[in-house]
Amino acid sequence: MKINNAEFMLGAASIKQLPHGGLPEIALAGRSNVGKSSLLNKSMGRKSLARISQTPGKTRELNLYLIEKKLIIVDLPGYGFAKVPLKVKEKWGRLIEAYLHEREELAGIVHLVDIRHAPSKEDVQMHEWIKHFGLLSLIAATKADKIPRGRRQAAVSTIRKALEPDDATPIVPFSAVAGDGVKEVLSWMWETAGSRQTG
C-alpha cells in the first residue's frame, strides 16, 4: 500500500486548536524514545515527514499529519523519561487525557512499546487509559530488528501479559529499519478509520 500524499498539518497545544473537518484520526502514543516518528516516516514512505530527534521529549504538542486527504495521524507527546520539568510532564498528561476523552474524530490508537524491554509503568498506564476510554488499539512492538526473530514471540507474550489488552488488540513486531510490520500497521489504520466513518 503506497501513500502518495502525506503532509504535516499543524501542531496543537490544546484540544481547542484542533480542526473539525470530520476526518477520522489515528493517534500514535508511546514513550519519548520509542520510535513514533520513525514508525510514521516508514509507514508513510517518507524520510522526514516527522522530524526524528536525538532528544527524547521534543514533541510537546499534538502534531497532525494529513494522509491522502482522508485520514489524520496525530502524534501525541511522548511520555516516560524525557528530561523536562514535572509541570511540563503534567501538562502533557492532561493534554493527552483530554484528547483521548474528548476527541470525537479519534478512531483508534497505535500504542508503541519497545520490544526489547518489558512495558514500563507508564506504558501500562497508557494502555489502561486506552481501555478505559473504550478505544480501538494496535500495539506496535518497535525496534524489532534489535532482537533475533526467534525471541520475538516471547517478547510479544511479555507485552501482552503486562498490558493485558483486549483479545482483539493485535501486537505487531515493527522495525523502521527492516520494514517489518509496516503493512500490518497501515492496514489496521485504514480499516479502523473506515469503520469509524461507516459506524
NORNOR-V814154 format. One record per backbone hydrogen bond with DSSP energy under -0.5 kcal/mol. CO is the residue of the C=O (numbers start at 1). NH is the residue of the N-H. If there is no record, write none. Layout:
co:CO nh:NH
co:CO nh:NH
This chain:
co:2 nh:4
co:5 nh:68
co:7 nh:66
co:10 nh:64
co:12 nh:62
co:14 nh:17
co:15 nh:18
co:24 nh:72
co:25 nh:107
co:25 nh:108
co:26 nh:74
co:27 nh:29
co:27 nh:110
co:28 nh:76
co:29 nh:112
co:30 nh:79
co:31 nh:34
co:35 nh:39
co:36 nh:40
co:37 nh:41
co:38 nh:42
co:39 nh:43
co:40 nh:44
co:41 nh:45
co:41 nh:46
co:42 nh:45
co:51 nh:53
co:54 nh:56
co:55 nh:58
co:58 nh:60
co:59 nh:78
co:61 nh:63
co:62 nh:12
co:62 nh:64
co:63 nh:75
co:64 nh:9
co:64 nh:10
co:65 nh:67
co:65 nh:73
co:66 nh:7
co:66 nh:68
co:67 nh:70
co:67 nh:71
co:70 nh:24
co:71 nh:67
co:72 nh:26
co:72 nh:74
co:73 nh:65
co:73 nh:75
co:74 nh:28
co:74 nh:76
co:75 nh:63
co:79 nh:32
co:79 nh:81
co:82 nh:84
co:85 nh:88
co:85 nh:89
co:86 nh:90
co:87 nh:91
co:88 nh:92
co:89 nh:93
co:90 nh:94
co:91 nh:95
co:92 nh:96
co:93 nh:97
co:94 nh:98
co:95 nh:99
co:96 nh:100
co:97 nh:101
co:98 nh:102
co:99 nh:103
co:102 nh:104
co:103 nh:106
co:105 nh:25
co:107 nh:136
co:108 nh:27
co:109 nh:111
co:109 nh:138
co:110 nh:29
co:110 nh:112
co:111 nh:140
co:112 nh:31
co:113 nh:115
co:113 nh:142
co:114 nh:117
co:120 nh:124
co:121 nh:125
co:122 nh:126
co:123 nh:127
co:124 nh:128
co:125 nh:129
co:126 nh:130
co:127 nh:131
co:128 nh:132
co:129 nh:133
co:130 nh:135
co:131 nh:134
co:136 nh:109
co:138 nh:111
co:138 nh:140
co:139 nh:141
co:139 nh:172
co:140 nh:113
co:140 nh:142
co:141 nh:174
co:142 nh:115
co:143 nh:146
co:144 nh:147
co:148 nh:151
co:149 nh:152
co:149 nh:153
co:151 nh:155
co:152 nh:156
co:153 nh:157
co:154 nh:158
co:155 nh:159
co:156 nh:160
co:157 nh:161
co:158 nh:162
co:159 nh:163
co:160 nh:164
co:166 nh:169
co:168 nh:170
co:170 nh:139
co:170 nh:172
co:171 nh:173
co:172 nh:141
co:174 nh:144
co:175 nh:179
co:179 nh:182
co:180 nh:175
co:181 nh:185
co:182 nh:186
co:183 nh:187
co:184 nh:188
co:185 nh:189
co:186 nh:190
co:187 nh:191
co:188 nh:192
co:189 nh:193
co:190 nh:194
co:191 nh:195
co:192 nh:196
co:193 nh:197
co:194 nh:198
co:195 nh:199
